[in-house]
């Protein structure tokens, strides 16, 4: 990711990291050890950066903004740890996953601890609106995951269902980041609503690109590979569109292959989604949602922060990992 995106909040990101590290300290030795390990797994920090950028876009970054950024990063980190347990993942961001080192029980408890720390951070600072916004996102994320599991079992995902899933699963948290950032800096409901809309469409575009890359391939990055969605029988847009667009006989063949245990089925399914327009359609949809996101912030005055949000849209639509 281009570091220029974070330039308007460079010093604030450092302050966030300092506060986040302090918030993850514990007097319980094992807990403290695992939390220090979690801090080593450095991600892109897109979510706290979005909180900070949204606050600066809406007004000024203040202590409420840091509380919001800590809250979303705790929630995001907790969901990643829980996801690794569910997926039996061995690595996370180039390091062994928490569950690979400390087993599932400790990992689930660490995730629960992070969720409770986030809740308490809100309550201790009387940020009930933050808590409501975040709790709504957690509810939607859970619903999205369960809907995806249901559709994977039934092999009956439609394009409409797919967008419902990603709106809940991914876009709800990105929307929350932008909403909380704005809430921390302004009482103007129009600005909060516009940044929430920006975040939701950015989140949808982010997931579309992710699903495209799962078929089209990724540049080498530790901990990510191609074809994971198919292994987990997740029906994402490239496949859903191609199944709908192809002749019924061809789609039936591919469905039989997906349901089978054939070791080399990804190669065949990749050829199928390439042949019947699934990849091109997903690229088109990604651009569509990036443009929708842009429409929410376009009317506002030019500024370095606005430039960063636009650059983030460019990154999402073109990223290779």
Secondary structure in CASP SS format (residue, H / E / C, confidence):
PFRMAT SS
TARGET T0000
AUTHOR 0000-0000-0000
METHOD secondary structure of the structure
MODEL  1
X C 1.00
X C 1.00
X H 1.00
X H 1.00
X H 1.00
X H 1.00
X H 1.00
X H 1.00
X H 1.00
X H 1.00
X H 1.00
X H 1.00
X H 1.00
X H 1.00
X H 1.00
X H 1.00
X H 1.00
X H 1.00
X H 1.00
X H 1.00
X H 1.00
X H 1.00
X H 1.00
X C 1.00
X C 1.00
X C 1.00
X C 1.00
X C 1.00
X H 1.00
X H 1.00
X H 1.00
X H 1.00
X H 1.00
X H 1.00
X H 1.00
X H 1.00
X H 1.00
X H 1.00
X H 1.00
X H 1.00
X C 1.00
X C 1.00
X C 1.00
X C 1.00
X C 1.00
X H 1.00
X H 1.00
X H 1.00
X H 1.00
X H 1.00
X H 1.00
X H 1.00
X H 1.00
X H 1.00
X H 1.00
X H 1.00
X H 1.00
X H 1.00
X C 1.00
X C 1.00
X C 1.00
X C 1.00
X H 1.00
X H 1.00
X H 1.00
X H 1.00
X H 1.00
X H 1.00
X H 1.00
X H 1.00
X H 1.00
X H 1.00
X H 1.00
X H 1.00
X H 1.00
X H 1.00
X H 1.00
X H 1.00
X H 1.00
X H 1.00
X H 1.00
X H 1.00
X H 1.00
X H 1.00
X H 1.00
X H 1.00
X H 1.00
X C 1.00
X C 1.00
X C 1.00
X E 1.00
X E 1.00
X C 1.00
X C 1.00
X E 1.00
X E 1.00
X C 1.00
X H 1.00
X H 1.00
X H 1.00
X H 1.00
X H 1.00
X H 1.00
X H 1.00
X H 1.00
X H 1.00
X H 1.00
X H 1.00
X H 1.00
X H 1.00
X H 1.00
X H 1.00
X H 1.00
X H 1.00
X H 1.00
X H 1.00
X H 1.00
X H 1.00
X H 1.00
X H 1.00
X H 1.00
X H 1.00
X H 1.00
X H 1.00
X C 1.00
X C 1.00
X C 1.00
X H 1.00
X H 1.00
X H 1.00
X H 1.00
X H 1.00
X H 1.00
X H 1.00
X H 1.00
X H 1.00
X H 1.00
X H 1.00
X H 1.00
X H 1.00
X H 1.00
X H 1.00
X H 1.00
X H 1.00
X H 1.00
X H 1.00
X H 1.00
X H 1.00
X H 1.00
X H 1.00
X H 1.00
X H 1.00
X H 1.00
X H 1.00
X C 1.00
X C 1.00
X C 1.00
X C 1.00
X H 1.00
X H 1.00
X H 1.00
X H 1.00
X H 1.00
X H 1.00
X H 1.00
X H 1.00
X H 1.00
X H 1.00
X H 1.00
X H 1.00
X H 1.00
X H 1.00
X H 1.00
X H 1.00
X H 1.00
X H 1.00
X H 1.00
X H 1.00
X H 1.00
X H 1.00
X H 1.00
X H 1.00
X H 1.00
X H 1.00
X H 1.00
X C 1.00
X C 1.00
X C 1.00
X H 1.00
X H 1.00
X H 1.00
X H 1.00
X H 1.00
X H 1.00
X H 1.00
X H 1.00
X H 1.00
X H 1.00
X H 1.00
X H 1.00
X H 1.00
X H 1.00
X H 1.00
X H 1.00
X H 1.00
X H 1.00
X H 1.00
X H 1.00
X H 1.00
X H 1.00
X H 1.00
X H 1.00
X H 1.00
X H 1.00
X H 1.00
X H 1.00
X C 1.00
X C 1.00
X C 1.00
X C 1.00
X C 1.00
X C 1.00
X C 1.00
X C 1.00
X C 1.00
X C 1.00
X C 1.00
X H 1.00
X H 1.00
X H 1.00
X H 1.00
X C 1.00
X C 1.00
X C 1.00
X C 1.00
X C 1.00
X H 1.00
X H 1.00
X H 1.00
X H 1.00
X H 1.00
X H 1.00
X H 1.00
X H 1.00
X H 1.00
X C 1.00
X C 1.00
X H 1.00
X H 1.00
X H 1.00
X H 1.00
X H 1.00
X H 1.00
X H 1.00
X H 1.00
X H 1.00
X H 1.00
X H 1.00
X H 1.00
X C 1.00
X C 1.00
X C 1.00
X C 1.00
X C 1.00
X H 1.00
X H 1.00
X H 1.00
X H 1.00
X H 1.00
X H 1.00
X H 1.00
X H 1.00
X H 1.00
X H 1.00
X H 1.00
X C 1.00
X C 1.00
X H 1.00
X H 1.00
X H 1.00
X H 1.00
X H 1.00
X H 1.00
X H 1.00
X H 1.00
X H 1.00
X H 1.00
X H 1.00
X H 1.00
X H 1.00
X H 1.00
X H 1.00
X H 1.00
X H 1.00
X H 1.00
X H 1.00
X H 1.00
X C 1.00
X C 1.00
X C 1.00
X C 1.00
X C 1.00
X C 1.00
X H 1.00
X H 1.00
X H 1.00
X H 1.00
X H 1.00
X H 1.00
X H 1.00
X H 1.00
X H 1.00
X H 1.00
X H 1.00
X H 1.00
X H 1.00
X H 1.00
X H 1.00
X C 1.00
X C 1.00
X C 1.00
END
